[in-house]
Amino acid sequence: MKSSNKGSVLIISLIIMSIATALTIFTIKITKEIINSYKLILDKLEAKITAEAEIEKLKFMFLTSNFKSYKTILLNKIDNDYPDEIILDGREYKIKDKLTLSVLDQSAKVNLYYLTDETSLRPILVKLFGEKEGVKLTNTYLDWIDRDNLVRNGGAEFSYYKNIAGTLYTPRNNSFLQDIEELLNIKGYTQDIYKKLIKYISLSYLGGDLNLFLADINLLNNLKYIDKSKIEKIKNLKKTGRLEDLEKLLNKDPSLSEIFTIESSKILEIKVKVTSGKAVEKIYCIIDFKELNTTPYVIYKYKE
């Protein structure tokens, strides 16, 4: 065979080997991507199933628990990974390596439906966003819930939503908001404002008193018509952890007992986070665990 022919055969062989190698590498790469995608799907499925299972487990645990003013003692534990008691102030518990839990009783926040002169929305908004913006946000909220069409200073009524904003909705004209997120429909209530405000307010038609044990110290500074010396005393007692003295103070002072309670509302804001590989599943729900005639609990909100 001539040398030129041998060279051509060698070149063709090298080309074929290169193509085969490239195809092999491509096949391996595709196979790895398929395996990784399949593993991610399995991780997501495992995280989702685990998170939902933990919520179901917690329903039973809270139903059979002994609720105190600021905590719940789990009397019938069905999982030793959970603590004997859970503080209802929203702190995060690491239950397992892949599971975290936080529980917040809604009485830790000002109930939007039961706002009074002593616990009104205005001082909270003013504290968070300044006097000018706080007053405007208060007025747009009041225009949203009142039954007239008179526009407050900086507020908004029917004509604004239909003619200026061009929305498909108009003011509710009563205080029965369907959900706390309805605030986002009101003039001026942006996502940023909502995220800051939601730390201090809740919405429930059952019970409206603020829990003296669970209320955020910063929230106490924003309450109206309460003697500052009493607020300072409450703050100091909360810092020292002398909860019995807080209870005594509340029982002896009618002006405080009109605003605060020492009972848990049993309306719990529960957050569960589960990780599995690279997948993360979060469940957020608000559940009322008070005894009812027809059902053992009521789910107000459930989000994944």
Steps between C-alpha positions, in 0.01 A plus 500: 500500500633837406602730782246759386219246531624398845497865602142542378386192692670630815337838464157345446556272799596797716193693382274205580663458842458872569132489404450188714677666794293817460180298483604308812576820690171653383308187603666499844421870545137453399475195728637699795254783433212253483615335825538839672159614376345175618669537841376860530146387422527231768643754747214741432246222541659384825515856638136565408371176650708548817382860549134405457544204734654724767205741478257211548706382797499848653122523471467201727775614736346845551151358539625285788723765657462710810502866394648755736515876460817499294575134428348163432603186687477196278332243724467221243816508299506274199852593396792525741676746272257772608562693825288451811371854462490755223507875565234670290704809412613403152848378596647237270554144620732258324305178537718285280795564270260556211203649689444838667181627664371830634168566674351843572175553688302774324440678830865611478386747234241778495180358353400721208132418544497601868704818480397755764619847594753336731635261237435687176674455168612862471779508764646177359500639146644833616776323693592285201464750215496849649222742589401610148497154341351339812201736500438442127510122542265525798253709300504274194434203730213680677350603164520134394298374796253783569152501344506848345660647190663798671872521429732564794822700462719286275238226501320325216139410426303359206607764245871438561488124452276511191602822323860564603654164593279316251456197723235234461397541863366774727534560876354226717300750707497285812759374745459132413815456296520152352873468554788707636645511148200708394705794626700471177189614310487827691660816365857542626543150641794374297669164547783668691262676739296182543809291589599746773148541638408131506749444783269694732144431383275200448138444398255275675133538593547294815664688787679829472705562816877532483693235694711671764754217503539463124469860373818636346665766717526730197125465450431623853664832416238556231188462712292809574372638828707272724709659770865491393611400850278191477643413161853532639407277793355239264809514281731454797299205630504342156877541477558342841263216422291547816177396336316448831547869574355587161190301586468675837540839333228421250258369762540811715469761224161528323643742241746232388255211522279679244782477247701193593426137574701223664333229295614343176255548213587148375500646150846396392715618212707191415801493269664174400813475286634168369816447296580191299816515292475822301122520538328723758130484589332764718149491641337801663160466665277664759288254698248561778532224762221612732227246574220524248164327478547352155873465433810469722673788322453754221766578239494872418789494257720234340783579259779289353 
